[in-house]
Amino acid sequence: MSLNVITKSFNLPDGQEVTIETGKLAKQADGSVIVKVGKTMLLATVVSSKEAKENVDFMPLSVDYQEKYASSGKFPGGFFKREARLSEYEILISRLIDRALRPLFPDNYHAETQVLVTLISAEKNVAPDAYAALAASAALTVSNIPFHGPISEVRVAYYNGEFIINPAIDITEKADLELMIAATMDNIMMVEGEMNEVSEDLMMQAFKVAHEAIKVQCQAQIDMAAEVEKSLIKREYCHETNDDELKERIEKELFEKAYLVAKQCNADKHLRSELFGNIKKEFIETLDAEYAAEKAFQISRYYHAVEKKAVRKMILEDRIRLDGRKLDEIRQIWSEVDYLPSAHGSAIFTRGETQSLTTVTLGSKLDEQIIDGVVFEGRSDLILHYNFPPFSVGEARMMRGVGRREVGHGNLALRAVKRMIPIGEENPYTIRIVSDILESNGSSSMATVCAGTMALMDAGVKLKKPVSGIAMGLITDEQTGKYAVLSDILGDEDHLGDMDFKVTGTRDGITACQMDIKVEGLSFEVLAEALEQAKKGRLHILGKIEETISTPRADYKDFVPRIEKMFIDKEFIGAVIGPGGKIIQEIQKVTKTTIIIEEVDEKGKIEILSADKSSIEAAKNWIKGIVSVPEVGEVYKATVKSIMPYGAFVEILPGKEGLLHVSEIDWIRIEKVEDVLREGDTIDVKLLEVDSKNSKMKLSHKALIPRPEGMPEEQHREPRRPQSSNDRRPNNGGGDNRNRNFRRNND
């Protein structure tokens, strides 16, 4: 069997070669390609149904990006040892591809379409996600599926004063700006990334640098498709059944009514929805019931188009919005901190009809999230979860776990605040931020950023600067060239508009952004205007946040666990842990603390966690005792561990025992050690010397008490062997009294 393999290559700006190949693998798919850069290889396939299902008026596109563990020579974690549900990272990459592709299918193409991108070979320090959208677009471009592409996507980083396209992972982690940008040959389509307080001008430069690299990648796809016979003629389709007469009647009779409802400028979204719905309801009542039932789907579709046209006309021509605001006006804001008395930090942020209740929880290193991916692995000490329950939009529906939208919105909010959270000694905690959206009418992810900022400061986290976020919208008219950039968009403005551009930042620059375009691209001029308008809105919102809380708490709340660190020589790590963890478990149990120990830079790093400062001090002193080196001449409060005929073994420091010989207990003669000492007694002892050969310690209590007058100093003697009753000499009466006094004093 002969293969018709076609390959095209291009070079990245740094000279690295990227190859696209088709015709070798997965030939039964409508389109399939391999994208290869170095040792990294991605397989992308696309399949689209020949016919659409009845009464579908949207693009049923599904995109999945998955990384195979075998691609990097690893086993999957878990019991079953196979790839299962997509990780959050894979979901985020799937969303990036989806958002870039979706606007470029024909409006009336409604056949179910599935795009799969799989990492089949991975190379260390190469981020494969930067090539995933290229692979997906190439698979579509070489197929016969209608698609207004190609597109491609690159990661652009700003590092050491230079822009780098698709940098190595270690460079990306240190960059001041990191953006994923998707575009066609002509226009930017999608943007997402994080920055270290960069300016709007630097952002625009990044867009342009990325677009130049993307043009090269798009051209390679065009050149490849020209050699693939299947792609030359796109499939014919008819995915909509239309009734032109009905469509014309609905527009003629209902447009003005919809326009008047839009111009009522009602801030209540449920009332506005009801008023728009009444127009359709009244129209249906004028129709024959059987005819109305037959045409129900088309009536809804045609009326939605009329409603959309009316709202867009009002914004473009009258320059007012559905809730009566000016184009750049922000909705009313109110906020509150320390709302939840038992949370480490909490805040409510409400903007218009969008509300977030956000909490912050501070934990230890044990609470870090373990990341076990194919390419990325390690631990994360900052976690942000975004929840969008159905009641927030007045709906009753099943809750079936976290959706892709929640993962994406949470990731954006995380990236917004991430670089403003101190690292190292200034922040010893693992931080979990949870945003519960209680009301939603647009910009809930940006409400999460604002509420998260306030909750962090309420928790006492020494945030470098407060961060706010704003969602920008866009309404355009291709025929007239008119457009309107909208600040702080409503849900309806997002749904009916052409852009959703979220921008977050401090007073000094942008920290994160996310942009989705619903039309075929956006000019740089409009992007620049949107960024400038977003800056004004962002600063306005920051002012409102600072009216509620402007600086972090001076100290954590009383019930927040404190973390104190100490360092020990690494040879003592085993002594602190003990056999099978016995010692460290005992310390934690007795002092009611949590202790984490690890080797860092040839030292033992210990973190002690407790809400009670005295417990931390007790644990610290215990550990200090374990790692302390006994010093000759020092006096120690020793604990009797065991009694022997020749003396008592006593512990002078945790884990450090020595023999207190019977002759060193007192100046008088002691026949039985148990007459004066019991296990568990404490007694002061002096360390006289340490044997250099075997480290045995010579201890004395006698050295700490005055020698009785007239008594000669005795030499240390070996312990006497136990004698039978027949040869035992009688005890001195004074000695017996002295033994009883010693026992009583120690009791």
NUROLO-513269 format. One record per residue (C-alpha): x, y, z; residue in three letters. Coordinates in steps of 0.2 Angstrom, whole numbers, padded with zeros to 4 digits, always signed. Layout:
<pts>
XYZALA;...
</pts>
This chain:
<pts>
+0000+0000+0000MET;+0007+0017-0005SER;+0006+0032+0005LEU;+0003+0049-0001ASN;+0012+0059+0013VAL;+0013+0078+0011ILE;+0024+0088+0023THR;+0027+0107+0025LYS;+0039+0115+0036SER;+0043+0133+0043PHE;+0055+0140+0055ASN;+0050+0149+0071LEU;+0059+0166+0073PRO;+0073+0158+0083ASP;+0076+0146+0069GLY;+0068+0130+0076GLN;+0059+0120+0063GLU;+0041+0115+0064VAL;+0034+0102+0052THR;+0016+0098+0047ILE;+0013+0081+0040GLU;-0003+0073+0033THR;-0007+0057+0024GLY;+0002+0044+0035LYS;-0009+0042+0051LEU;-0028+0042+0055ALA;-0033+0042+0036LYS;-0051+0038+0040GLN;-0054+0054+0049ALA;-0060+0069+0038ASP;-0044+0077+0042GLY;-0028+0072+0051SER;-0011+0079+0053VAL;+0005+0077+0063ILE;+0014+0093+0070VAL;+0032+0090+0075LYS;+0045+0101+0083VAL;+0060+0093+0090GLY;+0055+0077+0099LYS;+0037+0084+0102THR;+0024+0077+0091MET;+0005+0081+0091LEU;-0008+0071+0082LEU;-0024+0081+0077ALA;-0040+0074+0069THR;-0056+0081+0064VAL;-0073+0072+0060VAL;-0089+0080+0056SER;-0106+0072+0053SER;-0113+0073+0036LYS;-0130+0079+0041GLU;-0136+0090+0056ALA;-0149+0085+0068LYS;-0166+0093+0067GLU;-0169+0110+0075ASN;-0151+0114+0079VAL;-0146+0132+0077ASP;-0129+0132+0084PHE;-0112+0124+0080MET;-0111+0108+0090PRO;-0092+0108+0091LEU;-0082+0098+0104SER;-0063+0100+0106VAL;-0052+0089+0117ASP;-0034+0090+0120TYR;-0026+0075+0129GLN;-0008+0071+0133GLU;-0003+0053+0133LYS;+0009+0048+0147TYR;+0018+0036+0136ALA;+0024+0051+0126SER;+0036+0056+0140SER;+0039+0038+0146GLY;+0028+0039+0162LYS;+0015+0029+0170PHE;-0002+0037+0173PRO;-0006+0039+0192GLY;-0021+0031+0200GLY;-0027+0014+0203PHE;-0031+0010+0184PHE;-0015+0016+0177LYS;-0023+0023+0161ARG;-0028+0040+0155GLU;-0045+0045+0161ALA;-0054+0062+0163ARG;-0045+0077+0156LEU;-0035+0086+0169SER;-0038+0105+0172GLU;-0023+0109+0162TYR;-0030+0098+0147GLU;-0047+0107+0149ILE;-0039+0124+0148LEU;-0029+0120+0132ILE;-0045+0112+0124SER;-0054+0129+0128ARG;-0040+0139+0120LEU;-0042+0128+0104ILE;-0061+0129+0104ASP;-0062+0148+0106ARG;-0050+0151+0092ALA;-0059+0139+0080LEU;-0078+0141+0084ARG;-0081+0158+0076PRO;-0074+0152+0059LEU;-0087+0140+0054PHE;-0101+0145+0043PRO;-0115+0153+0053ASP;-0127+0140+0046ASN;-0116+0125+0048TYR;-0123+0114+0062HIS;-0116+0097+0059ALA;-0108+0089+0075GLU;-0090+0091+0073THR;-0076+0084+0084GLN;-0058+0090+0085VAL;-0046+0079+0095LEU;-0028+0084+0098VAL;-0016+0071+0106THR;+0001+0073+0113LEU;+0010+0057+0107ILE;+0028+0062+0110SER;+0035+0075+0122ALA;+0051+0083+0125GLU;+0057+0090+0141LYS;+0056+0109+0142ASN;+0045+0111+0127VAL;+0027+0116+0130ALA;+0016+0107+0117PRO;+0001+0118+0120ASP;+0008+0131+0109ALA;+0006+0120+0094TYR;-0011+0112+0098ALA;-0021+0125+0089ALA;-0010+0124+0074LEU;-0012+0106+0073ALA;-0031+0107+0075ALA;-0032+0121+0062SER;-0021+0111+0050ALA;-0032+0095+0052ALA;-0048+0106+0047LEU;-0039+0115+0033THR;-0034+0098+0024VAL;-0052+0091+0026SER;-0067+0095+0016ASN;-0076+0103+0031ILE;-0082+0121+0028PRO;-0070+0132+0038PHE;-0065+0150+0036HIS;-0047+0147+0042GLY;-0034+0143+0044PRO;-0029+0150+0061ILE;-0014+0147+0071SER;-0009+0150+0089GLU;+0008+0155+0097VAL;+0014+0159+0114ARG;+0023+0175+0115VAL;+0034+0179+0130ALA;+0043+0196+0135TYR;+0059+0191+0144TYR;+0075+0202+0146ASN;+0068+0215+0135GLY;+0064+0204+0120GLU;+0049+0195+0113PHE;+0051+0177+0111ILE;+0039+0165+0101ILE;+0035+0148+0109ASN;+0049+0150+0122PRO;+0056+0135+0132ALA;+0046+0131+0148ILE;+0059+0138+0160ASP;+0060+0155+0150ILE;+0041+0156+0151THR;+0041+0154+0170GLU;+0052+0169+0172LYS;+0045+0181+0158ALA;+0037+0197+0162ASP;+0023+0194+0150LEU;+0016+0177+0143GLU;+0002+0177+0131LEU;-0007+0164+0120MET;-0013+0172+0104ILE;-0023+0165+0090ALA;-0026+0173+0074ALA;-0030+0171+0055THR;-0020+0179+0042MET;-0029+0195+0044ASP;-0035+0197+0062ASN;-0033+0192+0080ILE;-0046+0179+0086MET;-0041+0175+0104MET;-0030+0180+0118VAL;-0026+0173+0135GLU;-0011+0176+0147GLY;-0003+0184+0162GLU;+0009+0198+0165MET;+0019+0207+0178ASN;+0010+0224+0177GLU;+0014+0228+0159VAL;+0008+0243+0150SER;-0006+0243+0136GLU;+0008+0248+0124ASP;+0018+0233+0127LEU;+0002+0222+0126MET;-0001+0229+0108MET;+0017+0226+0103GLN;+0015+0208+0109ALA;+0000+0206+0098PHE;+0009+0212+0083LYS;+0024+0201+0086VAL;+0013+0186+0088ALA;+0003+0190+0073HIS;+0018+0190+0061GLU;+0023+0173+0067ALA;+0006+0167+0065ILE;+0005+0173+0047LYS;+0019+0161+0042VAL;+0010+0146+0051GLN;-0006+0150+0042CYS;+0003+0151+0025GLN;+0011+0134+0028ALA;-0007+0127+0030GLN;-0013+0135+0015ILE;+0001+0128+0005ASP;-0002+0111+0012MET;-0020+0111+0008ALA;-0017+0116-0010ALA;-0008+0098-0012GLU;-0022+0089-0003VAL;-0036+0084-0016GLU;-0049+0082-0003LYS;-0048+0099+0004SER;-0050+0108-0013LEU;-0069+0106-0014ILE;-0078+0108+0003LYS;-0093+0098+0006ARG;-0110+0104+0002GLU;-0123+0106+0016TYR;-0140+0113+0020CYS;-0142+0113+0038HIS;-0156+0125+0040GLU;-0174+0124+0035THR;-0180+0142+0032ASN;-0197+0150+0029ASP;-0193+0167+0021ASP;-0211+0173+0022GLU;-0212+0170+0040LEU;-0194+0177+0043LYS;-0199+0193+0034GLU;-0216+0194+0043ARG;-0207+0193+0060ILE;-0194+0206+0056GLU;-0207+0218+0049LYS;-0220+0216+0064GLU;-0208+0214+0079LEU;-0192+0224+0076PHE;-0200+0241+0082GLU;-0207+0232+0097LYS;-0191+0225+0101ALA;-0182+0241+0098TYR;-0194+0250+0110LEU;-0191+0237+0124VAL;-0172+0239+0122ALA;-0174+0258+0124LYS;-0183+0256+0140GLN;-0166+0254+0148CYS;-0171+0242+0162ASN;-0157+0237+0174ALA;-0167+0221+0179ASP;-0162+0207+0167LYS;-0177+0196+0172HIS;-0189+0210+0169LEU;-0181+0214+0152ARG;-0181+0196+0147SER;-0199+0195+0151GLU;-0203+0210+0141LEU;-0194+0203+0126PHE;-0202+0187+0128GLY;-0220+0194+0129ASN;-0217+0201+0111ILE;-0214+0184+0104LYS;-0228+0177+0115LYS;-0241+0190+0108GLU;-0235+0186+0090PHE;-0238+0167+0093ILE;-0255+0171+0099GLU;-0260+0179+0082THR;-0256+0162+0073LEU;-0265+0147+0071ASP;-0261+0135+0085ALA;-0256+0120+0074GLU;-0246+0132+0063TYR;-0237+0140+0078ALA;-0233+0123+0085ALA;-0226+0117+0068GLU;-0215+0133+0066LYS;-0210+0135+0084ALA;-0192+0132+0081PHE;-0191+0144+0067GLN;-0201+0158+0076ILE;-0189+0157+0090SER;-0174+0158+0079ARG;-0180+0172+0068TYR;-0186+0182+0083TYR;-0169+0180+0092HIS;-0161+0188+0076ALA;-0173+0202+0077VAL;-0170+0205+0096GLU;-0151+0205+0092LYS;-0153+0217+0078LYS;-0163+0229+0088ALA;-0151+0229+0103VAL;-0136+0232+0092ARG;-0145+0246+0083LYS;-0149+0255+0099MET;-0131+0254+0105ILE;-0123+0259+0088LEU;-0135+0273+0084GLU;-0141+0280+0100ASP;-0125+0276+0110ARG;-0135+0270+0125ILE;-0136+0252+0133ARG;-0149+0240+0139LEU;-0148+0246+0157ASP;-0146+0265+0152GLY;-0128+0267+0155ARG;-0116+0276+0144LYS;-0104+0265+0134LEU;-0089+0267+0146ASP;-0100+0268+0162GLU;-0097+0255+0176ILE;-0112+0248+0186ARG;-0115+0252+0204GLN;-0103+0243+0216ILE;-0104+0239+0234TRP;-0093+0227+0244SER;-0089+0221+0261GLU;-0075+0211+0270VAL;-0074+0200+0285ASP;-0092+0194+0282TYR;-0089+0176+0287LEU;-0083+0176+0305PRO;-0075+0159+0304SER;-0066+0160+0287ALA;-0048+0166+0287HIS;-0053+0179+0275GLY;-0069+0184+0266SER;-0077+0197+0255ALA;-0092+0201+0245ILE;-0091+0210+0229PHE;-0107+0216+0220THR;-0107+0225+0203ARG;-0124+0228+0196GLY;-0133+0211+0196GLU;-0116+0201+0198THR;-0111+0195+0215GLN;-0096+0185+0222SER;-0094+0179+0239LEU;-0076+0174+0241THR;-0066+0165+0254THR;-0047+0163+0258VAL;-0040+0148+0268THR;-0022+0148+0273LEU;-0014+0131+0275GLY;+0003+0122+0276SER;+0014+0114+0264LYS;+0004+0098+0267LEU;-0011+0107+0258ASP;-0001+0110+0242GLU;-0009+0104+0226GLN;+0001+0090+0218ILE;+0002+0092+0199ILE;+0006+0075+0190ASP;+0005+0079+0172GLY;+0014+0072+0156VAL;+0025+0088+0154VAL;+0021+0099+0169PHE;+0023+0091+0187GLU;+0027+0098+0204GLY;+0017+0107+0217ARG;+0006+0123+0218SER;+0004+0133+0234ASP;-0009+0144+0226LEU;-0027+0137+0222ILE;-0042+0146+0215LEU;-0059+0138+0213HIS;-0074+0147+0204TYR;-0091+0140+0207ASN;-0106+0145+0197PHE;-0122+0137+0204PRO;-0138+0138+0194PRO;-0147+0149+0207PHE;-0135+0163+0202SER;-0145+0165+0186VAL;-0162+0160+0193GLY;-0162+0143+0186GLU;-0166+0125+0193ALA;-0155+0112+0185ARG;-0144+0097+0190MET;-0127+0100+0196MET;-0115+0088+0188ARG;-0098+0093+0194GLY;-0086+0107+0188VAL;-0089+0112+0170GLY;-0076+0118+0158ARG;-0082+0136+0160ARG;-0079+0136+0179GLU;-0061+0129+0176VAL;-0058+0142+0163GLY;-0065+0157+0174HIS;-0056+0151+0189GLY;-0039+0150+0180ASN;-0041+0167+0173LEU;-0044+0174+0191ALA;-0030+0165+0198LEU;-0018+0172+0185ARG;-0024+0189+0188ALA;-0019+0189+0207VAL;-0005+0177+0206LYS;+0010+0189+0203ARG;+0004+0201+0217MET;+0005+0187+0230ILE;+0022+0188+0239PRO;+0033+0172+0239ILE;+0046+0166+0251GLY;+0047+0172+0269GLU;+0033+0185+0266GLU;+0020+0172+0263ASN;+0023+0155+0271PRO;+0006+0148+0267TYR;-0003+0138+0255THR;-0018+0148+0249ILE;-0035+0143+0243ARG;-0047+0156+0236ILE;-0065+0150+0233VAL;-0077+0161+0223SER;-0095+0157+0224ASP;-0105+0167+0212ILE;-0122+0171+0220LEU;-0129+0182+0206GLU;-0123+0183+0188SER;-0127+0196+0174ASN;-0110+0197+0166GLY;-0092+0198+0172SER;-0093+0185+0186SER;-0074+0181+0183SER;-0070+0199+0185MET;-0080+0200+0201ALA;-0070+0185+0207THR;-0054+0195+0204VAL;-0061+0209+0214CYS;-0068+0199+0228ALA;-0052+0188+0229GLY;-0041+0204+0231THR;-0052+0210+0246MET;-0053+0192+0254ALA;-0034+0190+0253LEU;-0031+0207+0261MET;-0044+0203+0274ASP;-0035+0187+0278ALA;-0019+0196+0281GLY;-0010+0191+0265VAL;+0003+0204+0261LYS;-0003+0207+0244LEU;+0009+0218+0234LYS;-0005+0229+0226LYS;-0024+0227+0225PRO;-0030+0220+0208VAL;-0047+0223+0199SER;-0054+0216+0183GLY;-0066+0222+0170ILE;-0075+0214+0155ALA;-0076+0224+0139MET;-0088+0221+0125GLY;-0090+0226+0107LEU;-0104+0229+0094ILE;-0099+0231+0076THR;-0108+0234+0059ASP;-0098+0228+0045GLU;-0108+0237+0032GLN;-0107+0255+0040THR;-0090+0252+0049GLY;-0098+0258+0065LYS;-0093+0250+0082TYR;-0095+0253+0100ALA;-0083+0247+0114VAL;-0093+0244+0130LEU;-0086+0244+0148SER;-0092+0231+0161ASP;-0103+0221+0150ILE;-0120+0213+0154LEU;-0124+0195+0151GLY;-0135+0200+0136ASP;-0121+0212+0129GLU;-0109+0197+0130ASP;-0122+0186+0121HIS;-0127+0198+0108LEU;-0111+0206+0105GLY;-0095+0203+0095ASP;-0081+0202+0109MET;-0078+0197+0127ASP;-0062+0205+0132PHE;-0057+0203+0151LYS;-0043+0214+0157VAL;-0036+0213+0175THR;-0023+0224+0183GLY;-0016+0235+0197THR;-0014+0254+0196ARG;+0002+0251+0188ASP;-0001+0239+0174GLY;-0010+0223+0167ILE;-0009+0207+0176THR;-0020+0195+0165ALA;-0031+0196+0151CYS;-0043+0185+0141GLN;-0052+0189+0124MET;-0064+0180+0113ASP;-0070+0186+0096ILE;-0086+0181+0089LYS;-0083+0188+0072VAL;-0069+0185+0060GLU;-0056+0195+0068GLY;-0053+0212+0076LEU;-0042+0226+0070SER;-0027+0232+0081PHE;-0035+0250+0081GLU;-0051+0243+0090VAL;-0040+0232+0102LEU;-0030+0248+0107ALA;-0046+0257+0110GLU;-0053+0243+0121ALA;-0037+0242+0131LEU;-0037+0261+0135GLU;-0056+0261+0139GLN;-0053+0245+0150ALA;-0039+0254+0160LYS;-0051+0268+0165LYS;-0064+0256+0171GLY;-0051+0246+0180ARG;-0044+0261+0190LEU;-0062+0266+0194HIS;-0066+0249+0201ILE;-0049+0249+0211LEU;-0055+0265+0219GLY;-0071+0257+0225LYS;-0061+0242+0232ILE;-0050+0253+0241GLU;-0064+0262+0249GLU;-0068+0245+0258THR;-0051+0239+0261ILE;-0035+0247+0255SER;-0021+0238+0263THR;-0019+0220+0270PRO;-0023+0217+0289ARG;-0008+0220+0300ALA;-0009+0203+0307ASP;-0018+0187+0303TYR;-0034+0183+0313LYS;-0033+0175+0330ASP;-0038+0158+0324PHE;-0027+0157+0308VAL;-0013+0145+0310PRO;+0004+0153+0312ARG;+0018+0145+0303ILE;+0036+0147+0311GLU;+0051+0140+0302LYS;+0068+0134+0309MET;+0083+0126+0301PHE;+0094+0112+0308ILE;+0109+0103+0301ASP;+0103+0090+0289LYS;+0111+0076+0299GLU;+0098+0079+0313PHE;+0083+0076+0301ILE;+0083+0058+0305GLY;+0084+0061+0324ALA;+0069+0073+0323VAL;+0059+0061+0313ILE;+0063+0046+0323GLY;+0062+0028+0318PRO;+0046+0026+0308GLY;+0041+0044+0312GLY;+0039+0040+0330LYS;+0048+0056+0337ILE;+0039+0069+0325ILE;+0022+0060+0328GLN;+0025+0062+0347GLU;+0030+0080+0346ILE;+0014+0084+0336GLN;+0003+0074+0347LYS;+0009+0082+0363VAL;+0011+0100+0357THR;-0005+0099+0346LYS;+0005+0106+0331THR;+0008+0101+0313THR;+0026+0099+0308ILE;+0034+0098+0291ILE;+0052+0094+0288ILE;+0062+0093+0272GLU;+0079+0095+0266GLU;+0082+0111+0257VAL;+0100+0117+0252ASP;+0109+0105+0263GLU;+0099+0110+0278LYS;+0084+0103+0287GLY;+0070+0115+0285LYS;+0056+0114+0298ILE;+0039+0122+0297GLU;+0028+0122+0313ILE;+0010+0126+0311LEU;-0003+0130+0325SER;-0015+0143+0330ALA;-0008+0143+0348ASP;+0009+0152+0350LYS;+0013+0142+0366SER;+0011+0126+0356SER;+0023+0132+0343ILE;+0036+0137+0356GLU;+0034+0120+0365ALA;+0037+0111+0348ALA;+0052+0122+0344LYS;+0060+0119+0361ASN;+0058+0100+0359TRP;+0066+0100+0342ILE;+0080+0112+0349LYS;+0083+0099+0362GLY;+0085+0085+0350ILE;+0097+0094+0339VAL;+0107+0102+0353SER;+0124+0095+0356VAL;+0127+0092+0375PRO;+0141+0104+0382GLU;+0153+0099+0396VAL;+0150+0109+0411GLY;+0132+0113+0407GLU;+0118+0108+0420VAL;+0103+0099+0413TYR;+0086+0095+0420LYS;+0086+0076+0417ALA;+0072+0063+0416THR;+0075+0046+0424VAL;+0071+0033+0410LYS;+0077+0017+0418SER;+0084+0011+0435ILE;+0099-0001+0435MET;+0108-0008+0450PRO;+0123+0003+0446TYR;+0114+0019+0443GLY;+0100+0027+0432ALA;+0099+0031+0414PHE;+0093+0049+0412VAL;+0088+0059+0397GLU;+0096+0076+0397ILE;+0090+0082+0380LEU;+0077+0074+0369PRO;+0085+0057+0362GLY;+0101+0060+0372LYS;+0103+0048+0387GLU;+0118+0045+0399GLY;+0121+0035+0414LEU;+0120+0044+0431LEU;+0131+0032+0441HIS;+0125+0027+0459VAL;+0141+0035+0465SER;+0137+0052+0457GLU;+0119+0053+0464ILE;+0124+0059+0482ASP;+0139+0061+0493TRP;+0133+0048+0505ILE;+0133+0030+0500ARG;+0117+0023+0491ILE;+0114+0005+0492GLU;+0099+0004+0481LYS;+0096+0017+0467VAL;+0077+0014+0468GLU;+0077+0020+0486ASP;+0080+0038+0479VAL;+0075+0038+0461LEU;+0060+0031+0451ARG;+0057+0031+0432GLU;+0049+0048+0427GLY;+0058+0058+0441ASP;+0067+0073+0436THR;+0084+0078+0443ILE;+0097+0091+0439ASP;+0113+0084+0433VAL;+0130+0091+0427LYS;+0139+0085+0412LEU;+0157+0082+0418LEU;+0164+0075+0402GLU;+0160+0065+0385VAL;+0171+0051+0380ASP;+0178+0055+0363SER;+0179+0037+0358LYS;+0161+0031+0361ASN;+0152+0048+0365SER;+0147+0041+0382LYS;+0142+0055+0394MET;+0148+0056+0412LYS;+0134+0064+0423LEU;+0134+0070+0441SER;+0120+0076+0453HIS;+0133+0075+0467LYS;+0143+0089+0459ALA;+0128+0101+0461LEU;+0126+0099+0480ILE;+0138+0104+0494PRO;+0149+0091+0501ARG;+0144+0088+0519PRO;+0157+0096+0531GLU;+0171+0084+0536GLY;+0167+0071+0523MET;+0181+0067+0512PRO;+0179+0068+0493GLU;+0175+0050+0487GLU;+0182+0042+0471GLN;+0170+0036+0458HIS;+0167+0017+0461ARG;+0161+0003+0450GLU;+0143-0002+0455PRO;+0143-0016+0469ARG;+0137-0033+0464ARG;+0121-0038+0473PRO;+0125-0047+0489GLN;+0115-0061+0497SER;+0107-0057+0514SER;+0120-0067+0523ASN;+0135-0056+0517ASP;+0126-0039+0516ARG;+0133-0026+0528ARG;+0121-0016+0539PRO;+0116+0001+0533ASN;+0122+0017+0542ASN;+0107+0024+0551GLY;+0111+0042+0545GLY;+0112+0036+0527GLY;+0095+0028+0528ASP;+0088+0045+0534ASN;+0098+0054+0520ARG;+0090+0042+0507ASN;+0073+0045+0513ARG;+0076+0064+0512ASN;+0083+0063+0494PHE;+0067+0053+0489ARG;+0056+0066+0497ARG;+0064+0080+0489ASN;+0063+0072+0472ASN;+0044+0068+0475ASP;
</pts>
